[in-house]
Amino acid sequence: MIYRKEIDGLRALAVLPVILFHAGFGWVPGGFVGVDVFFVISGYLITSIILDELEAGRFTLVGFYERRARRILPALFFVLLVCLPMAWWLLLPAELMDFGKSLIAVAGFVSNILFWLQTDYFAATAEQIPLLHTWSLAVEEQYYLLFPLLLLLTWDLGKRWLLWLLVLIALLSFVWAEWLWRQSVEANFYLLPSRAWELMLGALAAFYLQKNRVEQGTLAQIASLLGLGLLLVAIFGLHEGIPFPSLYALLPTLGAVLLIMFATPATWVGQWLGKRVLVGIGLISYSAYLWHQPLFVFARMQVTEEPSAVFMAGLIVLTLLLAYASWRWVEQPFRERSRFTRQQIFAMAALGSVLLVVTGVWLVAAEGLPERF
C-alpha cells in the first residue's frame, strides 16, 4: 500500500478537534466528530491492506492480528501503566473501583459496552472518567476481530458480490443508527452496530481506489474542497445536543471519504493536509488520543473550578509532547520486527492483558482501597 501523507494530515484534522472538545473549548462544539473521521480512516486503511494481501495470496489472520497488536497495544499499555499511580493517588474508592472495571474492559476490548451501561458520553460526569475515550478503541478492536474474517470467508464469492455485501452492511447499520438513537442514545453512541456504517464508508473508498486512479484536475479540486467544507461544518456547526450518530454524522464521514478519495498532492486541500505540521501531528495522533483524556481528568481533579483556557491549552501542549515521546520510544520500536518477534509480541500482549485484568479485579474486590485515606 502506497503511503499518503495527506492521510496523516487528515488524522491531525480528526484528533485536534477531539482534544479541543474535551478540553472544553466552546468554539469547537462538534469536535467529537473527529472520532467518526478516525473510523472512516480505519475502514479505508485496513480494507486497503487486506485487499492487497488477499489478491497477492499472502493474507493471514495471524499476520493481521500481529500488526494490529504492534500498532495498538504497546502505547495503550504504557498509558494505562502511567495512569495507575495517578488513579491510586487521586480517585475516591468508588471512582477507583470504576477505574478497575475500566481496566478489565479495556483488556477485553469491551470498554464501549461498559460505558454504554454506565454513562452518557456528553454528561458532565464524563469529565471524571479517565478511560472513557477507550470506547472508540473497543469499537475498532471489535471491527478488527470481525472484518478480516468476513473478507476471508466471502473472498471466493468475488469482489463484486463482496462489494455489494459491504454496501448492504453499511445501509443496515445506518438505518439501525437512525432508528436506535430514538430508543437508546447511549447504545447508539457506543456500540459497533451503530458505527459499522462509518467504517464501511472507508472500506468502500478502499474498494474504489484499488481499481480506479485518483481523479485529477477540476473534479478533484472541487470534491476535496467540498470534503473539507463538510468536515469543518461538522466540527464548528454540530453540538452535543443533537442525536449522534445519525443523519448528521454524514457531514464528517462523507467529508472524510471525499478527502481520502480526492485530496492528493495535486489539489490545494491535499497540499495543505500534507504540510509538515499536520503530518507530524497525524503521526502521533494515536498516542495523543490516548493521553489527552486521562491528563485532562486528573488535572481537573486538582482544582475546585473549571480550569482556565490558558491552563487547558498548556495541557494540550503537554499532551502532544507526551504523544511524541510515546510515538518515538514506545510505538516505533514495537513496530520493528527486527527488535521484537511475532512470538514476543503475542506473549507481551497476553501478559499485559492478564495484568490489566488482575489489577482491575483487585481494585474492584478491594472496594477501591479506602484505607489509602
TAGI-V178710 format. One record per residue. N is the residue number from 1. RES is the residue in one letter. PHI is phi as a letter, one per 40 degrees, with the letter a starting at -180 (* if undefined). OMEGA is omega in degrees with one decimal (NA if undefined). Layout:
n:N res:RES phi:PHI omega:OMEGA
n:N res:RES phi:PHI omega:OMEGA
This chain:
n:1 res:M phi:* omega:-177.7
n:2 res:I phi:c omega:178.5
n:3 res:Y phi:c omega:177.1
n:4 res:R phi:b omega:-176.0
n:5 res:K phi:c omega:178.9
n:6 res:E phi:c omega:175.4
n:7 res:I phi:c omega:174.8
n:8 res:D phi:c omega:174.5
n:9 res:G phi:c omega:177.3
n:10 res:L phi:c omega:174.9
n:11 res:R phi:d omega:177.8
n:12 res:A phi:c omega:179.8
n:13 res:L phi:c omega:176.6
n:14 res:A phi:c omega:-172.9
n:15 res:V phi:c omega:-177.2
n:16 res:L phi:c omega:176.8
n:17 res:P phi:c omega:178.0
n:18 res:V phi:c omega:-179.7
n:19 res:I phi:c omega:179.9
n:20 res:L phi:c omega:178.6
n:21 res:F phi:c omega:-179.0
n:22 res:H phi:c omega:175.7
n:23 res:A phi:c omega:175.7
n:24 res:G phi:g omega:178.4
n:25 res:F phi:c omega:-173.2
n:26 res:G phi:c omega:-178.8
n:27 res:W phi:c omega:171.4
n:28 res:V phi:b omega:-174.2
n:29 res:P phi:c omega:179.0
n:30 res:G phi:b omega:-177.2
n:31 res:G phi:d omega:180.0
n:32 res:F phi:c omega:-178.3
n:33 res:V phi:c omega:175.7
n:34 res:G phi:d omega:177.6
n:35 res:V phi:c omega:178.5
n:36 res:D phi:c omega:176.6
n:37 res:V phi:c omega:177.1
n:38 res:F phi:d omega:178.9
n:39 res:F phi:c omega:178.6
n:40 res:V phi:c omega:179.4
n:41 res:I phi:c omega:179.1
n:42 res:S phi:c omega:178.0
n:43 res:G phi:d omega:179.7
n:44 res:Y phi:c omega:-174.7
n:45 res:L phi:c omega:-177.9
n:46 res:I phi:c omega:179.8
n:47 res:T phi:c omega:179.0
n:48 res:S phi:c omega:-179.3
n:49 res:I phi:c omega:-177.6
n:50 res:I phi:c omega:180.0
n:51 res:L phi:c omega:178.9
n:52 res:D phi:d omega:-177.3
n:53 res:E phi:c omega:177.0
n:54 res:L phi:c omega:179.8
n:55 res:E phi:c omega:178.4
n:56 res:A phi:c omega:178.6
n:57 res:G phi:g omega:-178.2
n:58 res:R phi:b omega:178.7
n:59 res:F phi:c omega:173.3
n:60 res:T phi:b omega:178.1
n:61 res:L phi:c omega:-179.7
n:62 res:V phi:c omega:178.8
n:63 res:G phi:c omega:179.9
n:64 res:F phi:c omega:-177.8
n:65 res:Y phi:c omega:174.8
n:66 res:E phi:c omega:180.0
n:67 res:R phi:c omega:179.2
n:68 res:R phi:c omega:179.1
n:69 res:A phi:c omega:177.8
n:70 res:R phi:c omega:-174.8
n:71 res:R phi:c omega:-167.8
n:72 res:I phi:c omega:-164.1
n:73 res:L phi:c omega:-176.7
n:74 res:P phi:d omega:-179.7
n:75 res:A phi:c omega:179.2
n:76 res:L phi:c omega:-180.0
n:77 res:F phi:c omega:-179.5
n:78 res:F phi:c omega:179.5
n:79 res:V phi:c omega:178.8
n:80 res:L phi:c omega:178.2
n:81 res:L phi:c omega:178.4
n:82 res:V phi:c omega:-178.5
n:83 res:C phi:c omega:-174.1
n:84 res:L phi:d omega:179.4
n:85 res:P phi:c omega:177.4
n:86 res:M phi:c omega:177.9
n:87 res:A phi:c omega:177.9
n:88 res:W phi:d omega:-174.5
n:89 res:W phi:c omega:-167.3
n:90 res:L phi:b omega:-170.7
n:91 res:L phi:c omega:172.8
n:92 res:L phi:c omega:-175.7
n:93 res:P phi:d omega:179.9
n:94 res:A phi:c omega:178.6
n:95 res:E phi:c omega:179.9
n:96 res:L phi:c omega:173.9
n:97 res:M phi:c omega:177.6
n:98 res:D phi:c omega:176.8
n:99 res:F phi:c omega:176.8
n:100 res:G phi:c omega:176.3
n:101 res:K phi:c omega:178.6
n:102 res:S phi:c omega:178.6
n:103 res:L phi:c omega:179.0
n:104 res:I phi:c omega:-178.3
n:105 res:A phi:c omega:178.1
n:106 res:V phi:c omega:179.8
n:107 res:A phi:c omega:-178.9
n:108 res:G phi:c omega:179.7
n:109 res:F phi:g omega:-177.3
n:110 res:V phi:b omega:-177.9
n:111 res:S phi:c omega:175.9
n:112 res:N phi:c omega:177.8
n:113 res:I phi:c omega:178.0
n:114 res:L phi:d omega:-176.6
n:115 res:F phi:c omega:171.9
n:116 res:W phi:d omega:-178.4
n:117 res:L phi:c omega:-171.9
n:118 res:Q phi:b omega:-166.0
n:119 res:T phi:a omega:170.8
n:120 res:D phi:c omega:-177.3
n:121 res:Y phi:d omega:-175.1
n:122 res:F phi:c omega:179.1
n:123 res:A phi:c omega:179.8
n:124 res:A phi:c omega:-179.3
n:125 res:T phi:c omega:179.3
n:126 res:A phi:c omega:179.0
n:127 res:E phi:c omega:-179.9
n:128 res:Q phi:b omega:-177.7
n:129 res:I phi:b omega:-172.6
n:130 res:P phi:c omega:-174.2
n:131 res:L phi:b omega:-178.9
n:132 res:L phi:d omega:-175.3
n:133 res:H phi:c omega:-179.9
n:134 res:T phi:c omega:177.5
n:135 res:W phi:d omega:-178.1
n:136 res:S phi:c omega:174.8
n:137 res:L phi:c omega:178.8
n:138 res:A phi:c omega:177.5
n:139 res:V phi:d omega:-179.6
n:140 res:E phi:c omega:179.5
n:141 res:E phi:c omega:175.3
n:142 res:Q phi:c omega:175.1
n:143 res:Y phi:c omega:179.4
n:144 res:Y phi:c omega:179.5
n:145 res:L phi:c omega:-171.6
n:146 res:L phi:c omega:-170.6
n:147 res:F phi:c omega:177.1
n:148 res:P phi:d omega:177.4
n:149 res:L phi:c omega:178.5
n:150 res:L phi:c omega:-179.3
n:151 res:L phi:c omega:-178.3
n:152 res:L phi:c omega:-176.9
n:153 res:L phi:c omega:-175.9
n:154 res:T phi:b omega:-174.8
n:155 res:W phi:c omega:-177.5
n:156 res:D phi:c omega:176.6
n:157 res:L phi:c omega:-176.5
n:158 res:G phi:h omega:-174.8
n:159 res:K phi:c omega:-179.5
n:160 res:R phi:c omega:179.0
n:161 res:W phi:c omega:179.2
n:162 res:L phi:c omega:178.7
n:163 res:L phi:c omega:179.3
n:164 res:W phi:c omega:175.9
n:165 res:L phi:c omega:178.4
n:166 res:L phi:c omega:176.3
n:167 res:V phi:c omega:179.3
n:168 res:L phi:c omega:179.1
n:169 res:I phi:c omega:179.8
n:170 res:A phi:c omega:-179.1
n:171 res:L phi:c omega:179.8
n:172 res:L phi:c omega:179.3
n:173 res:S phi:c omega:-179.7
n:174 res:F phi:c omega:177.7
n:175 res:V phi:c omega:178.4
n:176 res:W phi:c omega:179.6
n:177 res:A phi:c omega:-178.6
n:178 res:E phi:c omega:176.3
n:179 res:W phi:c omega:-169.9
n:180 res:L phi:c omega:-178.7
n:181 res:W phi:c omega:176.2
n:182 res:R phi:c omega:-177.8
n:183 res:Q phi:b omega:-178.4
n:184 res:S phi:a omega:-178.6
n:185 res:V phi:c omega:-176.7
n:186 res:E phi:c omega:179.3
n:187 res:A phi:c omega:-179.9
n:188 res:N phi:c omega:-176.8
n:189 res:F phi:c omega:-167.8
n:190 res:Y phi:c omega:-164.8
n:191 res:L phi:c omega:-175.3
n:192 res:L phi:d omega:-177.1
n:193 res:P phi:d omega:179.4
n:194 res:S phi:c omega:-177.8
n:195 res:R phi:b omega:-174.7
n:196 res:A phi:d omega:-177.5
n:197 res:W phi:c omega:177.6
n:198 res:E phi:c omega:175.9
n:199 res:L phi:c omega:-179.6
n:200 res:M phi:c omega:175.6
n:201 res:L phi:d omega:176.2
n:202 res:G phi:c omega:178.5
n:203 res:A phi:c omega:179.4
n:204 res:L phi:c omega:175.6
n:205 res:A phi:c omega:178.2
n:206 res:A phi:c omega:177.4
n:207 res:F phi:d omega:-178.1
n:208 res:Y phi:c omega:-174.7
n:209 res:L phi:c omega:178.9
n:210 res:Q phi:c omega:-175.5
n:211 res:K phi:b omega:-178.5
n:212 res:N phi:b omega:176.9
n:213 res:R phi:c omega:176.9
n:214 res:V phi:c omega:-178.8
n:215 res:E phi:c omega:177.6
n:216 res:Q phi:b omega:172.6
n:217 res:G phi:g omega:-171.6
n:218 res:T phi:c omega:-179.2
n:219 res:L phi:d omega:-179.8
n:220 res:A phi:c omega:178.8
n:221 res:Q phi:c omega:-177.5
n:222 res:I phi:c omega:-177.2
n:223 res:A phi:c omega:179.9
n:224 res:S phi:c omega:175.8
n:225 res:L phi:c omega:177.0
n:226 res:L phi:c omega:178.9
n:227 res:G phi:c omega:178.0
n:228 res:L phi:c omega:178.8
n:229 res:G phi:c omega:178.7
n:230 res:L phi:c omega:-179.1
n:231 res:L phi:c omega:-179.9
n:232 res:L phi:c omega:176.3
n:233 res:V phi:c omega:178.9
n:234 res:A phi:c omega:-176.8
n:235 res:I phi:c omega:-173.9
n:236 res:F phi:c omega:-176.0
n:237 res:G phi:b omega:178.7
n:238 res:L phi:c omega:179.5
n:239 res:H phi:a omega:-172.6
n:240 res:E phi:c omega:-179.8
n:241 res:G phi:c omega:-178.9
n:242 res:I phi:c omega:175.5
n:243 res:P phi:c omega:-175.6
n:244 res:F phi:a omega:-3.1
n:245 res:P phi:c omega:-178.7
n:246 res:S phi:a omega:175.8
n:247 res:L phi:d omega:-179.4
n:248 res:Y phi:c omega:-178.3
n:249 res:A phi:c omega:175.6
n:250 res:L phi:c omega:-179.7
n:251 res:L phi:c omega:-179.3
n:252 res:P phi:c omega:-175.4
n:253 res:T phi:c omega:176.4
n:254 res:L phi:c omega:174.4
n:255 res:G phi:d omega:178.7
n:256 res:A phi:c omega:178.5
n:257 res:V phi:c omega:179.2
n:258 res:L phi:c omega:178.5
n:259 res:L phi:c omega:177.9
n:260 res:I phi:c omega:-173.7
n:261 res:M phi:c omega:-170.7
n:262 res:F phi:b omega:-177.2
n:263 res:A phi:c omega:178.9
n:264 res:T phi:b omega:177.4
n:265 res:P phi:d omega:178.6
n:266 res:A phi:c omega:-179.7
n:267 res:T phi:b omega:177.8
n:268 res:W phi:c omega:-178.6
n:269 res:V phi:c omega:178.4
n:270 res:G phi:c omega:177.7
n:271 res:Q phi:c omega:179.0
n:272 res:W phi:c omega:178.3
n:273 res:L phi:c omega:-179.5
n:274 res:G phi:c omega:177.5
n:275 res:K phi:c omega:-173.5
n:276 res:R phi:d omega:-177.9
n:277 res:V phi:c omega:-179.2
n:278 res:L phi:c omega:178.8
n:279 res:V phi:c omega:178.8
n:280 res:G phi:c omega:177.4
n:281 res:I phi:c omega:177.9
n:282 res:G phi:c omega:-179.9
n:283 res:L phi:c omega:-178.8
n:284 res:I phi:b omega:-172.8
n:285 res:S phi:c omega:-179.2
n:286 res:Y phi:c omega:178.4
n:287 res:S phi:c omega:177.8
n:288 res:A phi:c omega:178.0
n:289 res:Y phi:c omega:180.0
n:290 res:L phi:c omega:-173.0
n:291 res:W phi:c omega:-163.8
n:292 res:H phi:c omega:-174.8
n:293 res:Q phi:c omega:179.1
n:294 res:P phi:c omega:178.5
n:295 res:L phi:c omega:179.2
n:296 res:F phi:c omega:-177.5
n:297 res:V phi:c omega:-177.4
n:298 res:F phi:c omega:177.7
n:299 res:A phi:c omega:179.7
n:300 res:R phi:c omega:179.6
n:301 res:M phi:c omega:-178.8
n:302 res:Q phi:c omega:-175.2
n:303 res:V phi:b omega:-178.8
n:304 res:T phi:c omega:178.6
n:305 res:E phi:b omega:176.9
n:306 res:E phi:c omega:-179.5
n:307 res:P phi:d omega:179.9
n:308 res:S phi:c omega:178.6
n:309 res:A phi:c omega:179.6
n:310 res:V phi:c omega:178.9
n:311 res:F phi:c omega:-179.3
n:312 res:M phi:c omega:175.9
n:313 res:A phi:c omega:176.3
n:314 res:G phi:c omega:177.2
n:315 res:L phi:c omega:177.0
n:316 res:I phi:c omega:176.5
n:317 res:V phi:c omega:177.8
n:318 res:L phi:c omega:176.6
n:319 res:T phi:d omega:-178.4
n:320 res:L phi:c omega:177.3
n:321 res:L phi:c omega:176.8
n:322 res:L phi:c omega:179.1
n:323 res:A phi:c omega:177.9
n:324 res:Y phi:c omega:179.4
n:325 res:A phi:c omega:178.3
n:326 res:S phi:c omega:-179.6
n:327 res:W phi:c omega:-174.6
n:328 res:R phi:c omega:-170.5
n:329 res:W phi:b omega:176.1
n:330 res:V phi:b omega:-177.9
n:331 res:E phi:c omega:-172.8
n:332 res:Q phi:c omega:-178.9
n:333 res:P phi:d omega:-177.0
n:334 res:F phi:c omega:177.5
n:335 res:R phi:c omega:179.7
n:336 res:E phi:c omega:-178.6
n:337 res:R phi:c omega:178.7
n:338 res:S phi:c omega:-179.4
n:339 res:R phi:c omega:-176.5
n:340 res:F phi:b omega:179.3
n:341 res:T phi:c omega:177.4
n:342 res:R phi:d omega:-178.8
n:343 res:Q phi:c omega:178.8
n:344 res:Q phi:c omega:179.6
n:345 res:I phi:c omega:-179.5
n:346 res:F phi:c omega:179.3
n:347 res:A phi:c omega:179.0
n:348 res:M phi:c omega:177.5
n:349 res:A phi:c omega:179.4
n:350 res:A phi:c omega:-179.1
n:351 res:L phi:c omega:179.5
n:352 res:G phi:c omega:179.7
n:353 res:S phi:c omega:178.8
n:354 res:V phi:c omega:-179.9
n:355 res:L phi:c omega:176.9
n:356 res:L phi:c omega:-179.6
n:357 res:V phi:c omega:-179.2
n:358 res:V phi:c omega:178.9
n:359 res:T phi:c omega:179.3
n:360 res:G phi:c omega:178.7
n:361 res:V phi:c omega:179.2
n:362 res:W phi:c omega:-179.5
n:363 res:L phi:c omega:179.0
n:364 res:V phi:c omega:-178.1
n:365 res:A phi:c omega:179.9
n:366 res:A phi:c omega:177.6
n:367 res:E phi:f omega:176.0
n:368 res:G phi:g omega:175.3
n:369 res:L phi:f omega:-177.9
n:370 res:P phi:c omega:-179.8
n:371 res:E phi:c omega:174.9
n:372 res:R phi:d omega:-175.8
n:373 res:F phi:b omega:NA
